[in-house]
Amino acid sequence: MNKDQVKGSLKDAAGKVQEQAGKLTGSTEQQLKGLHKQAQGKAQKAVGDVKEVIKDMTGR
């Protein structure tokens, strides 16, 4: 695992918590911020996944 995979997973998890908190408090804004953070986390994890594939292919 590389740092992008870890950071992306953490950001995704934090976004899920924020989304749920928004649902509990009735805050649409917090729900949307949570969804946005999840999308950022998933994208960052995907970048990390690609880096790992390249690393495996090149043996570095």
Sequence and secondary structure as in RCSB ss.txt:
>XXXX:A:sequence
MNKDQVKGSLKDAAGKVQEQAGKLTGSTEQQLKGLHKQAQGKAQKAVGDVKEVIKDMTGR
>XXXX:A:secstr
  HHHHHHHHHHHHHHHHHHHHHHHT HHHHHHHHHHHHHHHHHHHHHHHHHHHHHHHT 
